[in-house]
Amino acid sequence: MEKKQIPNLNSKLLSNAVVASVGMGLPPVINTPDNMAAIVLFVPIEELHGKSAPKIQDDLGLPWHVEGGGKYWFK
């Protein structure tokens, strides 16, 4: 049996993903960009608590979504 890599480094979904929002409660109602869909991830709250958006981005390795299209990478 092939060992699974988390995250899957060959994932086409993750390679094109952007972070839409981050929060401690229910996800907000959002409008997805054209030609995109939404996937919601649940993470342990202690892993998220106290982290800034750039720290979350460093951990996930995903850019933030920019309203109107595009991606944003913090420095």
C-alpha positions, 0 to 999 in steps of 0.5 A: 500500500502506498504511503499517503503524504499530507498534504498530497504534494501532487494535489491539483486541488491544493495547487490551485487553492486560495484561502477565502477566510479564517475564523473561530466560528462558522464559515461566513457566507461567501461568493466564490470566484468565477470558475471556482468552488469552496472546500471547508477545512476544520482544524484544531482551534489551538492550532489557529488561535493567536496566529496572524494571517501571514503565519497561517499562510506560512503553515498552509502554503496557500495564497489569500484570495483577492476580491475580484480575482488574483492571489496574495502572498504576504512577505 
